[in-house]
C-alpha cells in the first residue's frame, strides 16, 4: 500500500547490485544510493533512517546482514 501511495504500481528488482544499495521511492521517482548501516542488524535501522531524514512517515523494508552476502 505504501508503494502505491509513493506513486508505484509495481516494483521489480532483478539481479544483484555490485555493492550494497538502497532504493528510494518518492513521488513516483526512483533513485538508488549506497546505504549507511551496512552490516548492522535490522531492529534499529528504520528508526535511524527516519530520524536522519527527519520524517517519521518514511517506510523502510530491510533485508539485514543475511541478504548482504
C-alpha positions as CSV (number, residue, x, y, z in Angstrom):
1,X,0.0,0.0,0.0
2,X,2.8,2.4,0.8
3,X,4.4,1.9,-2.6
4,X,1.0,2.8,-4.2
5,X,1.0,6.0,-2.2
6,X,4.5,6.7,-3.4
7,X,3.3,6.5,-7.0
8,X,4.3,3.0,-7.9
9,X,2.0,0.3,-9.2
10,X,4.7,-2.4,-9.4
11,X,8.3,-2.7,-8.2
12,X,10.5,-5.4,-9.7
13,X,14.1,-5.7,-8.6
14,X,16.2,-8.2,-10.5
15,X,19.8,-9.3,-10.3
16,X,22.4,-8.3,-7.7
17,X,23.9,-4.9,-7.1
18,X,27.7,-4.7,-7.2
19,X,27.7,-3.0,-3.8
20,X,25.2,-2.5,-1.0
21,X,22.4,-0.3,-2.3
22,X,19.1,1.1,-1.2
23,X,16.2,2.1,-3.4
24,X,14.4,5.4,-2.6
25,X,11.0,6.0,-4.0
26,X,9.2,9.3,-3.6
27,X,6.5,10.9,-5.6
28,X,6.8,8.3,-8.3
29,X,10.6,8.8,-8.8
30,X,13.1,6.0,-8.1
31,X,16.7,6.6,-7.0
32,X,19.4,4.3,-5.6
33,X,22.4,5.1,-3.5
34,X,24.9,3.4,-1.1
35,X,23.3,3.0,2.3
36,X,24.5,3.7,5.8
37,X,24.1,0.9,8.2
38,X,25.6,-1.9,6.1
39,X,26.4,-4.9,8.3
40,X,24.0,-3.8,11.1
41,X,21.0,-5.6,12.4
42,X,17.5,-4.6,11.3
43,X,16.0,-3.7,14.6
44,X,17.2,-0.1,14.9
45,X,17.7,0.7,11.2
46,X,14.2,2.0,10.3
47,X,14.1,4.4,13.2
48,X,17.7,5.6,12.5
49,X,16.7,6.4,8.9
50,X,13.5,8.1,9.9
51,X,15.4,10.3,12.4
52,X,18.2,11.0,9.8
53,X,15.6,12.1,7.3
54,X,13.6,13.9,9.9
55,X,10.5,12.2,8.6
56,X,8.6,9.7,10.7
57,X,6.3,8.8,7.8
58,X,9.2,7.1,5.8
59,X,8.6,3.4,5.4
60,X,11.6,1.0,5.3
61,X,12.0,-2.6,4.3
62,X,15.3,-4.1,5.3
63,X,17.0,-7.3,4.3
64,X,19.7,-7.3,7.0
65,X,23.1,-8.9,7.1
66,X,21.8,-12.2,5.7
67,X,20.9,-10.5,2.5
68,X,24.2,-8.6,2.2
69,X,26.2,-11.7,1.4
